[in-house]
Amino acid sequence: MTGDLTEAVVAAQAGDEEAFRILYRNLQPGLLRYLTALVGPDAEDVASETWLQISRDLSRFTGGEFRAWAVTIARNRAMDHLRRQRRRPSLPVPVQELNDLAGDADTAERAGETIGTESALALIATLPPREAEAVLLRAVIGLDAETAGRVLGRRPGAVRTAAHRGLRRLAALLDRGDEPEPSDGERVAPPRPRPTPQVSQAEPADG
């Protein structure tokens, strides 16, 4: 993470409320988009649960990529929510609204400029789960391939490949101008929770 964010984490751990607000402002937009793709209209509720746990467990964070730690908490909360609700994520937004998504030769960084919309998230939710989460973590949250790999429990190369394939699928769908009809097994849904990707810290509590 950036130096500014590192300083904010340290200050927030010492009880600085303004520093915690800085963390919130930096992470909340990406977390909310990520959670929207996972749990649909309940994203704000799950995000609130996520920040409550981040606040409670912040003192246990002892270094590393703070974004990865936060998104792991969000991912676990999303899976808990889906388990409680017993339903799949769904965002019924027309694919035609995705007019400016990056083409198949573009990187996740460039794609991130257009993936923040609800319509884009709806389309991402139709991708195979591995590709969808790779695109979300790389383009929406902004994690590098190595860090995203730790969150997902996969090799960095596999994450890069999945993200690239996902972006190519999205570009192809836009070129055709239609919306896919995925099978139940091809909607994004978080797999089993991964432990927080840092050896030096205690895992956040599930509660």
Secondary structure, 3 states (H helix, E strand, C coil): CCHHHHHHHHHHHCCCHHHHHHHHHHHHHHHHHHHHHHHHHHHHHHHHHHHHHHHHHHHHCCCCCHHHHHHHHHHHHHHHHHHHHCCCCCCCCCHHHCCCCCCCCCCHHHHCCCCCCHHHHHHHCCCCHHHHHHHHHHHHHCCCHHHHHHHHCCCHHHHHHHHHHHHHHHHHHHHHCCCCCCCHHHCCCCCCCCCCCCCCCCCCCCC
